[in-house]
Amino acid sequence: MTNTFNDPRTLQILVIDDEENIRFALTMCLETDGHKVVAVGTIEAALEEASRRAFDLIFLDVRLGTQNGLDYIENLLQESPWARIVVITAYASVDTAVEAMKRGATDYLSKPFEPTQLRLLTQKVAERRLLERKIDALQTTLGAMDPESDFPTSSPVWRYAIEFARRVASATAPVLICGEAGTGRGRLARAIHQWSPRERGPFASVSFQGRSVDALEAELFGSGPEGSGQVGAIAFCHGGTLFLDEISHLPLRLQPRLLALIRDKEFERQDQFHRRSVDVRVIAATSVDLQKAAEAGQFRQDLFMALGVAQIDVPALRERSEDILMLAERYLAHFSREHHRQITGFTKDASFVLKTHLWLGNIRELRNVIERAVLMCESDMIGLEHLPADLLSAEMKNTGEGGYQVGDLVPLETIEMAHIRRVLASAKSIRRAAAILGCNASALCRRLKRVERMESDNDDKSAE
């Protein structure tokens, strides 16, 4: 459904008129100007064409035999929500024009019309589409200013995931992104869309967490009378990409319908039984092990298999610890510009805390911490005093220098954790740190996670 042209002013145009000579005249005039035209004589044929491809401009005759073309404006817009509809009629009147505009048309053309009128009208639509594309390009440029827009990394695991995502982007198969919340799953889903041939098509995101079944059904499939009710995300994304976040929360009642969408490219609106064809790519994300959820009967096994054709595992930030300080510096530069501060870096102690913190909230937490620090900092360096209290480990709070010494009157576990954190601060990755400490990376992550939660619980008790 993506429109790709050498000339950005070239339009995809659908002509709907039951008079063959009108269809011929419009097609000749529009194609002479370089546009791509599909001409049909019935509304049924028009809806079929609109379900197959995207149109920028639709010329719709008011009288189509015994049918009123105005009655189908909403249907056409559901198939191509971004299209401009121009009503053409031999019975033009103010009332007709007003009614057409109310139903979603953008202009009207009276029969008989001159080629000049037609060219002026199509030129106006082409200029608007060109402006929209420029806005899209500007948004892409602004997105590139985001510190993580280019997925910077020194982590082999994350680098492999990004390379795999680029490879599957050109396909049409569903993608399943697995990883903890805050790791950038949504950012990766949008990147896959932008790297794909669907980049000019729509992109929409639906989160399933904390939503009622009825609300999700309406948002996904659409609700109310067709043509006047809510356009669902599936219909809106025709020709584009639909991102489904936290897919494990999709109610069992709706799972067969999502499976039908993936397998058959068809869906039904809420409370209706007529299936409609749709061209949409599904990208899903989960922080839950869907295989275990399927084994427990909480998720359909066949839906899990359909979604998992291309599975991408996004590592937690603590599993790519070599990236932490690099990302922190990028966010520091970004927020310093945004908030008009002149901050050049982090103190040694602040860098140590950033490097050794577990970041249970992942990149989202890191971003928030750095922005808060920038807002609080009145000097040229981010120090411990600018970091949240719960970010500082017990040894940092007590000494401010980074740890205890052997022989200090503290529990053995405290000395052990101080040593682990020092090794983590010096090692290039958590795997290297685990090798130095004589354990495997998974065991080290579990131990750090457990200790961090214990420290957080102790802080909460102290506050009480």
Kinemage of the C-alpha trace (Angstrom):
@kinemage 1
@onewidth
@group {chain A} dominant
@subgroup {mainchain}
@vectorlist {calphas} color= white
{ca met a 1} P 0.000 0.000 0.000
{ca thr a 2} L 3.042 2.222 -0.041
{ca asn a 3} L 3.138 4.963 -2.673
{ca thr a 4} L 6.602 5.253 -4.206
{ca phe a 5} L 7.133 7.655 -7.073
{ca asn a 6} L 10.026 9.472 -8.697
{ca asp a 7} L 7.957 12.667 -8.739
{ca pro a 8} L 6.582 13.423 -5.276
{ca arg a 9} L 3.591 15.188 -6.880
{ca thr a 10} L 2.410 12.000 -8.604
{ca leu a 11} L -0.889 10.807 -7.140
{ca gln a 12} L -2.655 7.464 -6.941
{ca ile a 13} L -6.184 8.292 -8.122
{ca leu a 14} L -9.436 6.300 -8.124
{ca val a 15} L -12.244 7.406 -10.484
{ca ile a 16} L -15.772 6.144 -9.728
{ca asp a 17} L -18.356 7.025 -12.395
{ca asp a 18} L -20.957 4.902 -14.192
{ca glu a 19} L -20.510 6.858 -17.448
{ca glu a 20} L -17.755 5.302 -19.563
{ca asn a 21} L -16.989 8.522 -21.444
{ca ile a 22} L -16.457 10.402 -18.157
{ca arg a 23} L -14.138 7.670 -16.894
{ca phe a 24} L -12.188 7.788 -20.161
{ca ala a 25} L -11.903 11.603 -20.180
{ca leu a 26} L -10.780 11.767 -16.564
{ca thr a 27} L -8.263 8.969 -17.013
{ca met a 28} L -6.718 10.528 -20.144
{ca cys a 29} L -6.422 13.973 -18.542
{ca leu a 30} L -4.994 12.699 -15.245
{ca glu a 31} L -2.553 10.217 -16.805
{ca thr a 32} L -1.328 12.936 -19.191
{ca asp a 33} L -0.293 14.868 -16.087
{ca gly a 34} L 1.639 11.841 -14.845
{ca his a 35} L -0.789 10.462 -12.262
{ca lys a 36} L -1.633 6.776 -11.825
{ca val a 37} L -5.355 6.167 -12.363
{ca val a 38} L -7.775 3.307 -11.703
{ca ala a 39} L -11.279 3.887 -13.135
{ca val a 40} L -14.373 1.810 -12.210
{ca gly a 41} L -18.091 2.051 -12.887
{ca thr a 42} L -19.636 0.685 -9.672
{ca ile a 43} L -19.240 1.299 -5.968
{ca glu a 44} L -18.636 -2.420 -5.404
{ca ala a 45} L -15.655 -2.364 -7.757
{ca ala a 46} L -14.434 0.837 -6.110
{ca leu a 47} L -14.488 -0.681 -2.621
{ca glu a 48} L -12.656 -3.734 -3.915
{ca glu a 49} L -9.932 -1.575 -5.481
{ca ala a 50} L -9.694 0.551 -2.323
{ca ser a 51} L -9.194 -2.585 -0.226
{ca arg a 52} L -6.218 -3.577 -2.373
{ca arg a 53} L -4.185 -0.369 -2.518
{ca ala a 54} L -3.887 3.150 -1.177
{ca phe a 55} L -5.319 6.140 -3.025
{ca asp a 56} L -4.390 9.777 -2.533
{ca leu a 57} L -7.400 11.162 -4.425
{ca ile a 58} L -10.840 9.704 -5.215
{ca phe a 59} L -13.293 11.187 -7.739
{ca leu a 60} L -16.776 9.982 -6.756
{ca asp a 61} L -19.889 10.455 -8.885
{ca val a 62} L -23.001 11.330 -6.872
{ca arg a 63} L -25.360 9.236 -8.998
{ca leu a 64} L -24.185 5.685 -9.643
{ca gly a 65} L -27.208 4.076 -11.252
{ca thr a 66} L -29.725 3.705 -8.424
{ca gln a 67} L -27.077 4.318 -5.749
{ca asn a 68} L -26.107 7.582 -4.086
{ca gly a 69} L -22.338 7.980 -4.099
{ca leu a 70} L -22.458 10.154 -0.981
{ca asp a 71} L -23.619 7.130 1.020
{ca tyr a 72} L -20.238 5.452 0.412
{ca ile a 73} L -17.847 8.256 1.333
{ca glu a 74} L -17.370 6.860 4.836
{ca asn a 75} L -16.692 3.361 3.465
{ca leu a 76} L -14.041 4.676 1.105
{ca leu a 77} L -12.391 6.672 3.881
{ca gln a 78} L -12.262 3.595 6.061
{ca glu a 79} L -10.244 1.863 3.358
{ca ser a 80} L -7.985 4.910 2.717
{ca pro a 81} L -8.292 7.288 5.702
{ca trp a 82} L -5.752 9.723 4.227
{ca ala a 83} L -7.433 10.041 0.786
{ca arg a 84} L -9.092 13.246 -0.463
{ca ile a 85} L -12.548 12.655 -1.955
{ca val a 86} L -13.886 14.952 -4.668
{ca val a 87} L -17.570 14.573 -5.540
{ca ile a 88} L -18.417 14.947 -9.231
{ca thr a 89} L -22.007 15.639 -10.235
{ca ala a 90} L -24.185 17.055 -12.980
{ca tyr a 91} L -26.648 18.234 -10.343
{ca ala a 92} L -24.403 20.488 -8.275
{ca ser a 93} L -26.059 22.570 -5.614
{ca val a 94} L -25.099 24.170 -2.317
{ca asp a 95} L -27.023 21.459 -0.451
{ca thr a 96} L -25.146 18.696 -2.296
{ca ala a 97} L -21.796 20.295 -1.567
{ca val a 98} L -22.622 20.827 2.121
{ca glu a 99} L -23.850 17.247 2.502
{ca ala a 100} L -20.724 15.904 0.762
{ca met a 101} L -18.461 17.895 3.083
{ca lys a 102} L -20.354 16.695 6.135
{ca arg a 103} L -19.736 13.095 5.092
{ca gly a 104} L -16.006 13.596 4.573
{ca ala a 105} L -15.502 14.906 1.023
{ca thr a 106} L -12.983 17.713 0.568
{ca asp a 107} L -14.271 19.294 -2.663
{ca tyr a 108} L -16.706 18.886 -5.549
{ca leu a 109} L -16.574 19.210 -9.324
{ca ser a 110} L -19.571 20.070 -11.501
{ca lys a 111} L -20.228 18.376 -14.845
{ca pro a 112} L -19.309 19.384 -17.454
{ca phe a 113} L -15.848 20.462 -16.301
{ca glu a 114} L -12.781 21.779 -18.069
{ca pro a 115} L -9.326 20.147 -17.948
{ca thr a 116} L -8.051 23.334 -16.302
{ca gln a 117} L -10.456 22.870 -13.383
{ca leu a 118} L -9.330 19.278 -12.995
{ca arg a 119} L -5.645 20.219 -13.038
{ca leu a 120} L -6.097 22.977 -10.461
{ca leu a 121} L -7.907 20.583 -8.161
{ca thr a 122} L -5.355 17.766 -8.488
{ca gln a 123} L -2.519 20.262 -8.097
{ca lys a 124} L -4.001 21.393 -4.782
{ca val a 125} L -4.198 17.800 -3.541
{ca ala a 126} L -0.668 17.029 -4.793
{ca glu a 127} L 0.719 20.057 -2.966
{ca arg a 128} L -1.003 18.968 0.227
{ca arg a 129} L 0.402 15.444 -0.089
{ca leu a 130} L 3.854 16.894 -0.730
{ca leu a 131} L 3.518 18.995 2.426
{ca glu a 132} L 2.471 15.905 4.390
{ca arg a 133} L 5.536 14.039 3.120
{ca lys a 134} L 7.752 16.948 4.133
{ca ile a 135} L 6.198 16.846 7.595
{ca asp a 136} L 6.893 13.106 7.741
{ca ala a 137} L 10.491 13.770 6.730
{ca leu a 138} L 10.780 16.494 9.374
{ca gln a 139} L 9.420 14.160 12.023
{ca thr a 140} L 11.969 11.562 10.930
{ca thr a 141} L 14.723 14.183 11.211
{ca leu a 142} L 13.523 15.212 14.662
{ca gly a 143} L 13.410 11.545 15.626
{ca ala a 144} L 17.024 11.225 14.492
{ca met a 145} L 17.956 13.839 17.103
{ca asp a 146} L 16.869 11.390 19.791
{ca pro a 147} L 19.973 9.929 21.477
{ca glu a 148} L 18.846 6.351 20.777
{ca ser a 149} L 17.400 6.825 17.299
{ca asp a 150} L 20.357 5.098 15.631
{ca phe a 151} L 20.529 2.282 18.227
{ca pro a 152} L 24.125 2.946 19.336
{ca thr a 153} L 25.746 -0.037 21.037
{ca ser a 154} L 28.958 -1.868 21.812
{ca ser a 155} L 27.022 -4.947 22.879
{ca pro a 156} L 27.292 -7.953 20.521
{ca val a 157} L 23.876 -9.191 21.701
{ca trp a 158} L 22.089 -5.913 20.946
{ca arg a 159} L 24.011 -5.450 17.701
{ca tyr a 160} L 22.849 -8.874 16.503
{ca ala a 161} L 19.228 -8.045 17.423
{ca ile a 162} L 19.364 -4.797 15.418
{ca glu a 163} L 20.906 -6.521 12.390
{ca phe a 164} L 18.244 -9.226 12.512
{ca ala a 165} L 15.511 -6.580 12.764
{ca arg a 166} L 16.850 -4.888 9.637
{ca arg a 167} L 16.817 -8.217 7.778
{ca val a 168} L 13.213 -9.049 8.649
{ca ala a 169} L 11.986 -5.489 7.995
{ca ser a 170} L 11.633 -6.115 4.255
{ca ala a 171} L 9.443 -9.194 4.814
{ca thr a 172} L 5.714 -9.279 5.577
{ca ala a 173} L 5.801 -11.898 8.340
{ca pro a 174} L 4.754 -10.948 11.885
{ca val a 175} L 7.503 -9.982 14.306
{ca leu a 176} L 7.577 -10.776 18.036
{ca ile a 177} L 9.792 -8.503 20.148
{ca cys a 178} L 10.619 -9.992 23.548
{ca gly a 179} L 12.138 -7.990 26.382
{ca glu a 180} L 11.528 -6.149 29.607
{ca ala a 181} L 9.540 -2.925 29.748
{ca gly a 182} L 11.632 0.144 29.062
{ca thr a 183} L 14.142 -1.595 26.787
{ca gly a 184} L 12.980 0.183 23.621
{ca arg a 185} L 10.620 -2.411 22.133
{ca gly a 186} L 8.287 0.248 20.746
{ca arg a 187} L 11.192 2.190 19.274
{ca leu a 188} L 12.423 -0.979 17.559
{ca ala a 189} L 8.931 -1.724 16.193
{ca arg a 190} L 8.718 1.750 14.653
{ca ala a 191} L 12.226 1.341 13.219
{ca ile a 192} L 11.217 -1.943 11.554
{ca his a 193} L 8.264 -0.102 10.002
{ca gln a 194} L 10.536 2.722 8.773
{ca trp a 195} L 13.079 0.246 7.357
{ca ser a 196} L 10.337 -1.635 5.475
{ca pro a 197} L 8.594 -0.960 2.139
{ca arg a 198} L 5.593 0.112 4.260
{ca glu a 199} L 7.358 3.211 5.570
{ca arg a 200} L 4.882 5.564 3.833
{ca gly a 201} L 1.903 3.657 5.217
{ca pro a 202} L 0.311 4.296 8.614
{ca phe a 203} L 1.767 3.069 11.899
{ca ala a 204} L -0.361 2.639 15.018
{ca ser a 205} L 0.290 1.256 18.479
{ca val a 206} L -2.185 -0.477 20.786
{ca ser a 207} L -1.270 -1.497 24.339
{ca phe a 208} L -3.208 -4.369 25.898
{ca gln a 209} L -2.161 -3.802 29.494
{ca gly a 210} L -4.911 -2.724 31.875
{ca arg a 211} L -7.643 -2.557 29.209
{ca ser a 212} L -11.129 -4.063 29.207
{ca val a 213} L -12.111 -6.618 26.560
{ca asp a 214} L -14.790 -4.363 25.033
{ca ala a 215} L -12.479 -1.348 24.871
{ca leu a 216} L -9.745 -3.380 23.180
{ca glu a 217} L -12.190 -4.944 20.740
{ca ala a 218} L -13.491 -1.532 19.679
{ca glu a 219} L -10.009 -0.021 19.383
{ca leu a 220} L -8.669 -2.928 17.350
{ca phe a 221} L -11.574 -3.950 15.130
{ca gly a 222} L -13.777 -0.840 15.087
{ca ser a 223} L -17.245 -0.360 16.506
{ca gly a 224} L -20.639 1.090 15.672
{ca pro a 225} L -22.420 1.117 12.300
{ca glu a 226} L -19.990 0.691 9.446
{ca gly a 227} L -19.344 4.039 7.818
{ca ser a 228} L -20.205 6.125 10.853
{ca gly a 229} L -18.692 4.320 13.845
{ca gln a 230} L -15.168 4.092 15.237
{ca val a 231} L -12.481 3.137 12.724
{ca gly a 232} L -10.404 0.419 14.368
{ca ala a 233} L -6.617 0.365 14.423
{ca ile a 234} L -6.570 -2.608 12.036
{ca ala a 235} L -8.507 -0.767 9.326
{ca phe a 236} L -6.516 2.401 9.911
{ca cys a 237} L -3.221 0.521 9.389
{ca his a 238} L -4.221 -0.850 5.983
{ca gly a 239} L -0.988 -0.810 3.995
{ca gly a 240} L 1.081 -0.116 7.093
{ca thr a 241} L 2.109 -1.610 10.427
{ca leu a 242} L 0.187 -2.344 13.620
{ca phe a 243} L 2.214 -2.578 16.842
{ca leu a 244} L 0.593 -4.579 19.647
{ca asp a 245} L 2.314 -3.956 22.970
{ca glu a 246} L 2.187 -6.454 25.847
{ca ile a 247} L 0.446 -9.033 23.661
{ca ser a 248} L 0.257 -11.513 26.568
{ca his a 249} L -2.575 -9.374 27.997
{ca leu a 250} L -4.755 -9.904 24.903
{ca pro a 251} L -7.973 -11.499 26.205
{ca leu a 252} L -8.525 -15.105 25.128
{ca arg a 253} L -11.842 -14.088 23.540
{ca leu a 254} L -10.045 -11.892 20.996
{ca gln a 255} L -7.112 -14.179 20.272
{ca pro a 256} L -8.832 -16.230 17.508
{ca arg a 257} L -9.678 -12.986 15.684
{ca leu a 258} L -6.091 -11.807 15.827
{ca leu a 259} L -4.999 -15.199 14.527
{ca ala a 260} L -7.424 -14.822 11.583
{ca leu a 261} L -5.951 -11.387 10.860
{ca ile a 262} L -2.419 -12.788 10.731
{ca arg a 263} L -3.251 -15.939 8.766
{ca asp a 264} L -5.985 -14.772 6.411
{ca lys a 265} L -5.493 -10.970 6.310
{ca glu a 266} L -9.160 -10.616 7.267
{ca phe a 267} L -11.039 -9.187 10.237
{ca glu a 268} L -14.549 -8.471 11.478
{ca arg a 269} L -15.749 -5.263 13.089
{ca gln a 270} L -17.223 -5.409 16.585
{ca asp a 271} L -20.704 -7.028 16.655
{ca gln a 272} L -20.570 -7.757 12.909
{ca phe a 273} L -20.023 -10.979 10.985
{ca his a 274} L -18.867 -9.672 7.605
{ca arg a 275} L -15.146 -10.259 7.101
{ca arg a 276} L -13.092 -7.586 5.407
{ca ser a 277} L -9.712 -7.945 3.734
{ca val a 278} L -6.856 -5.857 5.045
{ca asp a 279} L -3.157 -5.505 4.268
{ca val a 280} L -1.465 -4.939 7.602
{ca arg a 281} L 1.757 -6.170 9.159
{ca val a 282} L 1.609 -7.116 12.836
{ca ile a 283} L 4.492 -6.484 15.222
{ca ala a 284} L 3.889 -7.638 18.802
{ca ala a 285} L 5.890 -7.122 21.976
{ca thr a 286} L 5.888 -8.965 25.279
{ca ser a 287} L 7.699 -8.912 28.607
{ca val a 288} L 6.214 -12.337 29.412
{ca asp a 289} L 7.432 -15.724 28.180
{ca leu a 290} L 4.632 -16.528 25.716
{ca gln a 291} L 5.701 -20.163 25.450
{ca lys a 292} L 5.125 -20.632 29.187
{ca ala a 293} L 1.878 -18.661 28.971
{ca ala a 294} L 0.707 -20.972 26.177
{ca glu a 295} L 1.658 -24.072 28.167
{ca ala a 296} L -0.336 -22.698 31.107
{ca gly a 297} L -3.413 -22.176 28.889
{ca gln a 298} L -3.223 -18.384 29.179
{ca phe a 299} L -2.303 -17.826 25.528
{ca arg a 300} L -3.188 -19.746 22.383
{ca gln a 301} L -0.360 -21.978 21.180
{ca asp a 302} L -1.260 -21.442 17.509
{ca leu a 303} L -1.261 -17.653 17.956
{ca phe a 304} L 2.125 -17.818 19.681
{ca met a 305} L 3.480 -19.866 16.755
{ca ala a 306} L 2.026 -17.416 14.223
{ca leu a 307} L 3.510 -14.406 16.015
{ca gly a 308} L 6.888 -16.009 16.614
{ca val a 309} L 7.911 -16.461 12.981
{ca ala a 310} L 10.534 -13.749 13.483
{ca gln a 311} L 11.385 -13.347 17.171
{ca ile a 312} L 13.750 -10.604 18.355
{ca asp a 313} L 15.104 -10.679 21.908
{ca val a 314} L 15.881 -7.230 23.285
{ca pro a 315} L 18.488 -7.352 26.081
{ca ala a 316} L 17.942 -5.540 29.365
{ca leu a 317} L 20.237 -2.566 29.938
{ca arg a 318} L 22.108 -4.427 32.723
{ca glu a 319} L 22.928 -7.113 30.126
{ca arg a 320} L 24.639 -4.510 27.953
{ca ser a 321} L 26.416 -2.634 30.722
{ca glu a 322} L 29.129 -1.560 28.275
{ca asp a 323} L 26.531 0.825 26.784
{ca ile a 324} L 25.413 2.528 30.002
{ca leu a 325} L 27.922 5.387 30.209
{ca met a 326} L 27.798 5.962 26.443
{ca leu a 327} L 24.002 6.281 26.578
{ca ala a 328} L 24.203 8.468 29.682
{ca glu a 329} L 26.554 10.841 27.876
{ca arg a 330} L 24.249 10.959 24.851
{ca tyr a 331} L 21.262 11.768 27.027
{ca leu a 332} L 23.309 14.355 28.886
{ca ala a 333} L 24.189 16.134 25.622
{ca his a 334} L 20.582 15.869 24.432
{ca phe a 335} L 18.958 17.263 27.578
{ca ser a 336} L 21.657 19.901 28.059
{ca arg a 337} L 20.727 21.292 24.640
{ca glu a 338} L 17.014 20.941 25.277
{ca his a 339} L 17.117 22.708 28.662
{ca his a 340} L 19.824 25.228 27.699
{ca arg a 341} L 22.442 23.997 30.156
{ca gln a 342} L 26.210 23.803 29.734
{ca ile a 343} L 27.034 20.504 31.419
{ca thr a 344} L 30.129 18.718 30.200
{ca gly a 345} L 30.057 15.347 31.951
{ca phe a 346} L 29.807 13.248 35.116
{ca thr a 347} L 32.032 13.127 38.171
{ca lys a 348} L 33.932 9.921 38.847
{ca asp a 349} L 31.534 8.917 41.644
{ca ala a 350} L 28.468 9.666 39.531
{ca ser a 351} L 29.880 7.589 36.655
{ca phe a 352} L 30.508 4.716 39.073
{ca val a 353} L 26.894 4.786 40.315
{ca leu a 354} L 25.506 4.954 36.772
{ca lys a 355} L 27.700 2.065 35.653
{ca thr a 356} L 26.877 -0.229 38.595
{ca his a 357} L 23.165 0.508 39.035
{ca leu a 358} L 20.950 -2.384 37.868
{ca trp a 359} L 18.513 -0.227 35.888
{ca leu a 360} L 15.444 -2.347 36.489
{ca gly a 361} L 13.525 0.277 34.488
{ca asn a 362} L 16.079 -0.074 31.671
{ca ile a 363} L 16.656 2.740 29.156
{ca arg a 364} L 13.462 4.505 30.182
{ca glu a 365} L 14.767 4.796 33.748
{ca leu a 366} L 18.207 5.963 32.562
{ca arg a 367} L 16.634 8.651 30.394
{ca asn a 368} L 14.495 9.953 33.254
{ca val a 369} L 17.431 9.962 35.698
{ca ile a 370} L 19.663 11.941 33.325
{ca glu a 371} L 16.986 14.511 32.505
{ca arg a 372} L 16.271 15.007 36.223
{ca ala a 373} L 19.994 15.414 36.912
{ca val a 374} L 20.322 18.021 34.152
{ca leu a 375} L 17.423 20.008 35.596
{ca met a 376} L 18.936 19.899 39.102
{ca cys a 377} L 22.540 20.617 38.123
{ca glu a 378} L 23.791 24.204 38.399
{ca ser a 379} L 27.437 23.418 37.679
{ca asp a 380} L 29.251 21.957 34.689
{ca met a 381} L 29.350 18.372 36.030
{ca ile a 382} L 26.697 15.897 37.171
{ca gly a 383} L 27.615 14.679 40.668
{ca leu a 384} L 26.131 12.327 43.263
{ca glu a 385} L 24.009 15.131 44.650
{ca his a 386} L 22.140 15.355 41.354
{ca leu a 387} L 21.189 11.664 41.257
{ca pro a 388} L 18.064 10.212 42.928
{ca ala a 389} L 18.617 8.878 46.445
{ca asp a 390} L 17.354 5.412 45.539
{ca leu a 391} L 20.023 5.183 42.843
{ca leu a 392} L 22.854 5.293 45.360
{ca ser a 393} L 23.990 1.986 46.810
{ca ala a 394} L 24.384 1.585 50.570
{ca glu a 395} L 28.145 2.017 50.391
{ca met a 396} L 27.834 5.196 48.338
{ca lys a 397} L 25.417 6.699 50.844
{ca asn a 398} L 27.792 5.984 53.726
{ca thr a 399} L 31.174 6.893 52.257
{ca gly a 400} L 30.553 8.903 49.145
{ca glu a 401} L 33.722 7.341 47.749
{ca gly a 402} L 32.583 4.083 46.259
{ca gly a 403} L 32.770 1.327 48.880
{ca tyr a 404} L 34.089 -0.271 52.045
{ca gln a 405} L 37.479 -1.738 52.888
{ca val a 406} L 38.239 -5.257 54.066
{ca gly a 407} L 38.125 -5.215 57.876
{ca asp a 408} L 35.406 -2.566 58.143
{ca leu a 409} L 32.753 -3.457 60.732
{ca val a 410} L 30.045 -4.257 58.216
{ca pro a 411} L 28.281 -7.495 57.151
{ca leu a 412} L 30.215 -9.820 54.838
{ca glu a 413} L 27.597 -9.432 52.112
{ca thr a 414} L 28.201 -5.669 52.061
{ca ile a 415} L 31.927 -6.171 51.405
{ca glu a 416} L 31.067 -8.746 48.737
{ca met a 417} L 28.663 -6.403 46.951
{ca ala a 418} L 31.147 -3.542 47.123
{ca his a 419} L 33.697 -5.785 45.408
{ca ile a 420} L 31.196 -6.891 42.754
{ca arg a 421} L 30.302 -3.285 41.974
{ca arg a 422} L 33.942 -2.270 41.674
{ca val a 423} L 34.559 -5.105 39.220
{ca leu a 424} L 31.465 -4.125 37.231
{ca ala a 425} L 32.664 -0.527 37.073
{ca ser a 426} L 36.007 -1.615 35.617
{ca ala a 427} L 34.901 -4.471 33.353
{ca lys a 428} L 33.760 -3.768 29.804
{ca ser a 429} L 30.668 -5.942 30.106
{ca ile a 430} L 28.692 -7.954 32.615
{ca arg a 431} L 30.006 -11.149 30.998
{ca arg a 432} L 33.596 -10.000 31.534
{ca ala a 433} L 32.773 -9.084 35.142
{ca ala a 434} L 31.224 -12.513 35.708
{ca ala a 435} L 34.354 -14.189 34.312
{ca ile a 436} L 36.563 -12.146 36.682
{ca leu a 437} L 34.318 -13.038 39.641
{ca gly a 438} L 34.237 -16.719 38.715
{ca cys a 439} L 30.520 -17.087 38.005
{ca asn a 440} L 28.233 -16.958 34.972
{ca ala a 441} L 26.525 -13.785 33.783
{ca ser a 442} L 22.981 -15.023 34.525
{ca ala a 443} L 23.846 -15.840 38.132
{ca leu a 444} L 25.501 -12.448 38.568
{ca cys a 445} L 22.437 -10.632 37.168
{ca arg a 446} L 20.126 -12.571 39.487
{ca arg a 447} L 22.281 -11.763 42.507
{ca leu a 448} L 22.482 -8.054 41.663
{ca lys a 449} L 18.757 -7.890 41.045
{ca arg a 450} L 17.996 -9.560 44.382
{ca val a 451} L 20.331 -7.275 46.328
{ca glu a 452} L 18.971 -4.149 44.623
{ca arg a 453} L 15.437 -5.078 45.611
{ca met a 454} L 16.536 -5.786 49.191
{ca glu a 455} L 18.198 -2.370 49.366
{ca ser a 456} L 15.096 -0.727 47.941
{ca asp a 457} L 12.912 -2.482 50.539
{ca asn a 458} L 15.274 -1.358 53.322
{ca asp a 459} L 15.082 2.241 52.069
{ca asp a 460} L 11.282 2.065 52.113
{ca lys a 461} L 11.314 0.764 55.693
{ca ser a 462} L 13.702 3.507 56.758
{ca ala a 463} L 11.423 6.114 55.229
{ca glu a 464} L 8.514 4.760 57.244
